[in-house]
Amino acid sequence: MSSILSADVALEREFLGIRCRLIDLAASLDRIDRSAGGPPDDPRLAQIRRGLEIIASDGPDRAERVQLEFSLPY
C-alpha cells in the first residue's frame, strides 16, 4: 500500500529536477529568441506560451491541461 507524500517531502524530492527542466526550457527559448531574424511568428510558440501560463496557474490538473493544449483535436 502506498502512502501520500506530504508537500514538503514531494518538494524536497522534485525541486532539483524541476529546476533543471526550467533552466533547460529557458535556454531553449533564449536560443529561439537569439536566432537569426528573431523568433518566428509561429503558432507553436503561442502553444508554448499557453503551456507556460497553464504551468504557472494553480490547480491539480496542470499536466492534463498542458497535454490537451498540445494534443490534436479529434
MDTraj code that builds the backbone (N, CA, C; nanometers):
import mdtraj as md
import numpy as np

residues = "MET SER SER ILE LEU SER ALA ASP VAL ALA LEU GLU ARG GLU PHE LEU GLY ILE ARG CYS ARG LEU ILE ASP LEU ALA ALA SER LEU ASP ARG ILE ASP ARG SER ALA GLY GLY PRO PRO ASP ASP PRO ARG LEU ALA GLN ILE ARG ARG GLY LEU GLU ILE ILE ALA SER ASP GLY PRO ASP ARG ALA GLU ARG VAL GLN LEU GLU PHE SER LEU PRO TYR".split()
xyz = np.array([
    [0.0848, -0.1168, 0.0000],
    [0.0000, 0.0000, 0.0000],
    [0.0900, 0.1240, 0.0000],
    [0.0609, 0.2176, -0.0886],
    [0.1421, 0.3385, -0.0961],
    [0.0772, 0.4489, -0.0135],
    [0.1608, 0.5330, 0.0425],
    [0.1091, 0.6457, 0.1195],
    [0.1288, 0.7735, 0.0393],
    [0.0481, 0.8722, 0.0690],
    [0.0573, 1.0002, 0.0009],
    [0.1677, 1.0821, 0.0677],
    [0.2555, 1.1383, -0.0138],
    [0.3652, 1.2198, 0.0375],
    [0.3141, 1.3548, 0.0859],
    [0.3793, 1.4087, 0.1866],
    [0.3483, 1.5460, 0.2263],
    [0.4059, 1.6392, 0.1201],
    [0.3532, 1.7602, 0.1154],
    [0.4014, 1.8585, 0.0175],
    [0.5496, 1.8867, 0.0388],
    [0.5925, 1.8917, 0.1648],
    [0.7349, 1.9175, 0.1933],
    [0.8240, 1.8082, 0.1370],
    [0.7846, 1.6824, 0.1550],
    [0.8644, 1.5699, 0.1060],
    [0.8631, 1.5680, -0.0471],
    [0.7465, 1.5904, -0.1067],
    [0.7368, 1.5921, -0.2531],
    [0.8236, 1.7029, -0.3119],
    [0.8193, 1.8212, -0.2503],
    [0.9017, 1.9320, -0.2986],
    [1.0500, 1.9009, -0.2836],
    [1.0872, 1.8428, -0.1718],
    [1.2274, 1.8047, -0.1494],
    [1.2752, 1.7082, -0.2573],
    [1.1929, 1.6123, -0.2927],
    [1.2301, 1.5124, -0.3942],
    [1.2341, 1.5696, -0.5349],
    [1.1452, 1.6628, -0.5652],
    [1.1268, 1.7108, -0.7024],
    [1.1996, 1.8405, -0.7356],
    [1.2406, 1.9174, -0.6361],
    [1.2906, 2.0525, -0.6594],
    [1.4037, 2.0593, -0.7615],
    [1.5082, 1.9814, -0.7429],
    [1.6239, 1.9914, -0.8335],
    [1.5890, 1.9505, -0.9761],
    [1.5053, 1.8488, -0.9922],
    [1.4634, 1.8082, -1.1261],
    [1.3804, 1.9148, -1.1950],
    [1.2880, 1.9753, -1.1190],
    [1.2059, 2.0835, -1.1742],
    [1.2950, 2.2014, -1.2129],
    [1.3859, 2.2376, -1.1240],
    [1.4786, 2.3478, -1.1503],
    [1.5573, 2.3226, -1.2785],
    [1.6077, 2.2031, -1.2953],
    [1.6853, 2.1667, -1.4139],
    [1.6009, 2.1800, -1.5403],
    [1.4778, 2.1299, -1.5360],
    [1.3921, 2.1368, -1.6544],
    [1.3542, 2.2807, -1.6874],
    [1.3329, 2.3648, -1.5853],
    [1.3017, 2.5056, -1.6101],
    [1.4195, 2.5782, -1.6747],
    [1.5396, 2.5515, -1.6268],
    [1.6587, 2.6137, -1.6859],
    [1.6758, 2.5667, -1.8302],
    [1.6537, 2.4392, -1.8551],
    [1.6643, 2.3858, -1.9911],
    [1.5611, 2.4507, -2.0830],
    [1.4389, 2.4668, -2.0351],
    [1.3339, 2.5317, -2.1129],
    [1.3701, 2.6773, -2.1407],
    [1.4171, 2.7490, -2.0392],
    [1.4564, 2.8888, -2.0574],
    [1.5691, 2.9001, -2.1601],
    [1.6655, 2.8090, -2.1549],
    [1.7764, 2.8109, -2.2513],
    [1.7257, 2.7860, -2.3935],
    [1.6321, 2.6959, -2.4089],
    [1.5756, 2.6690, -2.5422],
    [1.5049, 2.7924, -2.5965],
    [1.4260, 2.8583, -2.5126],
    [1.3561, 2.9785, -2.5568],
    [1.4550, 3.0914, -2.5867],
    [1.5623, 3.1018, -2.5089],
    [1.6671, 3.2014, -2.5373],
    [1.7310, 3.1768, -2.6733],
    [1.7564, 3.0500, -2.7061],
    [1.8171, 3.0181, -2.8367],
    [1.7250, 3.0601, -2.9502],
    [1.5957, 3.0386, -2.9337],
    [1.4998, 3.0799, -3.0366],
    [1.5006, 3.2318, -3.0494],
    [1.4985, 3.3021, -2.9357],
    [1.4981, 3.4486, -2.9391],
    [1.6249, 3.5057, -3.0009],
    [1.7381, 3.4405, -2.9802],
    [1.8649, 3.4917, -3.0326],
    [1.8932, 3.4466, -3.1758],
    [1.8119, 3.3614, -3.2300],
    [1.8382, 3.3103, -3.3642],
    [1.8240, 3.4219, -3.4672],
    [1.8797, 3.3988, -3.5841],
    [1.8780, 3.4993, -3.6898],
    [1.7340, 3.5382, -3.7225],
    [1.7092, 3.6672, -3.7219],
    [1.5762, 3.7154, -3.7560],
    [1.4818, 3.7205, -3.6375],
    [1.5255, 3.6792, -3.5207],
    [1.4383, 3.6796, -3.4035],
    [1.3372, 3.5664, -3.4083],
    [1.2511, 3.5591, -3.3083],
    [1.1557, 3.4490, -3.3038],
    [1.0554, 3.4578, -3.4190],
    [1.0250, 3.3450, -3.4797],
    [0.9295, 3.3448, -3.5908],
    [0.7871, 3.3640, -3.5395],
    [0.7018, 3.4103, -3.6295],
    [0.5594, 3.4196, -3.5982],
    [0.5020, 3.2800, -3.6227],
    [0.5131, 3.1949, -3.5234],
    [0.4811, 3.0531, -3.5388],
    [0.3792, 3.0124, -3.4330],
    [0.2737, 2.9443, -3.4720],
    [0.1714, 2.9037, -3.3751],
    [0.2254, 2.8110, -3.2655],
    [0.3354, 2.7437, -3.2918],
    [0.3919, 2.6557, -3.1887],
    [0.4444, 2.7369, -3.0706],
    [0.5000, 2.8556, -3.0981],
    [0.5448, 2.9413, -2.9884],
    [0.4263, 2.9882, -2.9047],
    [0.3141, 3.0149, -2.9701],
    [0.1934, 3.0529, -2.8958],
    [0.1482, 2.9371, -2.8073],
    [0.1581, 2.8150, -2.8573],
    [0.1238, 2.6978, -2.7760],
    [0.2159, 2.6872, -2.6553],
    [0.3430, 2.7094, -2.6767],
    [0.4394, 2.7030, -2.5669],
    [0.4038, 2.8078, -2.4617],
    [0.3717, 2.9278, -2.5061],
    [0.3356, 3.0339, -2.4106],
    [0.2094, 2.9976, -2.3320],
    [0.1107, 2.9412, -2.4014],
    [-0.0114, 2.8993, -2.3313],
    [0.0206, 2.7868, -2.2328],
    [0.1094, 2.6965, -2.2714],
    [0.1511, 2.5897, -2.1810],
    [0.2181, 2.6444, -2.0570],
    [0.3028, 2.7456, -2.0735],
    [0.3684, 2.8086, -1.9592],
    [0.2671, 2.8787, -1.8684],
    [0.1649, 2.9404, -1.9286],
    [0.0599, 3.0031, -1.8480],
    [-0.0144, 2.8979, -1.7648],
    [-0.0405, 2.7839, -1.8247],
    [-0.1071, 2.6762, -1.7515],
    [-0.0196, 2.6293, -1.6363],
    [0.1089, 2.6101, -1.6632],
    [0.2010, 2.5643, -1.5591],
    [0.2058, 2.6648, -1.4437],
    [0.2006, 2.7936, -1.4746],
    [0.2082, 2.8972, -1.3719],
    [0.0776, 2.9129, -1.2940],
    [-0.0294, 2.8520, -1.3417],
    [-0.1582, 2.8638, -1.2742],
    [-0.1687, 2.7634, -1.1596],
    [-0.2736, 2.7776, -1.0811],
    [-0.2988, 2.6862, -0.9706],
    [-0.3874, 2.5710, -1.0165],
    [-0.3860, 2.4644, -0.9408],
    [-0.4757, 2.3523, -0.9668],
    [-0.4014, 2.2220, -0.9819],
    [-0.4695, 2.1145, -0.9513],
    [-0.4061, 1.9829, -0.9546],
    [-0.4040, 1.9184, -1.0934],
    [-0.4611, 1.9852, -1.1935],
    [-0.4753, 1.9225, -1.3252],
    [-0.3906, 1.9898, -1.4331],
    [-0.2809, 2.0527, -1.3934],
    [-0.1982, 2.1246, -1.4913],
    [-0.1434, 2.0318, -1.5993],
    [-0.0967, 1.9146, -1.5609],
    [-0.0396, 1.8224, -1.6610],
    [-0.1440, 1.7866, -1.7664],
    [-0.2654, 1.7625, -1.7237],
    [-0.3724, 1.7300, -1.8188],
    [-0.4010, 1.8481, -1.9112],
    [-0.4075, 1.9680, -1.8553],
    [-0.4369, 2.0858, -1.9369],
    [-0.3251, 2.1144, -2.0363],
    [-0.1993, 2.0968, -1.9953],
    [-0.0876, 2.1153, -2.0889],
    [-0.0943, 2.0102, -2.1990],
    [-0.1217, 1.8863, -2.1626],
    [-0.1328, 1.7799, -2.2622],
    [-0.2425, 1.8125, -2.3633],
    [-0.3551, 1.8603, -2.3145],
    [-0.4647, 1.8958, -2.4051],
    [-0.4263, 2.0116, -2.4969],
    [-0.3478, 2.1070, -2.4458],
    [-0.3025, 2.2201, -2.5267],
    [-0.2210, 2.1719, -2.6469],
    [-0.1428, 2.0675, -2.6283],
    [-0.0553, 2.0174, -2.7354],
    [-0.1132, 1.9000, -2.8120],
    [-0.2352, 1.8609, -2.7789],
    [-0.2992, 1.7479, -2.8468],
    [-0.3741, 1.7954, -2.9709],
    [-0.3818, 1.7091, -3.0674],
    [-0.4594, 1.7388, -3.1866],
    [-0.6076, 1.7203, -3.1555],
    [-0.6929, 1.8102, -3.2029],
    [-0.8374, 1.7933, -3.1794],
    [-0.8911, 1.6784, -3.2653],
    [-0.9782, 1.6006, -3.2078],
    [-1.0410, 1.4904, -3.2819],
    [-1.1897, 1.5090, -3.2866],
])
top = md.Topology()
chain = top.add_chain()
for i, resn in enumerate(residues, 1):
    res = top.add_residue(resn, chain, resSeq=i)
    for name in ("N", "CA", "C"):
        top.add_atom(name, md.element.get_by_symbol(name[0]), res)
traj = md.Trajectory(xyz[None], top)
